[in-house]
Amino acid sequence: MHWLDVAEIAEALIDAHPDFDPAGVSFPKLKALVSALPGFAEKVGHPCNERILEAIQQAWIDERE
């Protein structure tokens, strides 16, 4: 799993943090939460940026609803 696996990351965040409100998480905190997920590894050529973090946050919000 790496930064472009947005849906998989959102599902893993729900499993790892079921009581966490994704709407209120800052991007630095979100980046740390994702980086700490089991099976997550950054891939060369796919760095994290604000756009990716926004997509992950929105997918996390959508999955919770």
Secondary structure, 3 states (H helix, E strand, C coil): CCCCCHHHHHHHHHHHCCCCCHHHCCHHHHHHHHHCCCCCCCECCECCCHHHHHHHHHHHHHHHC
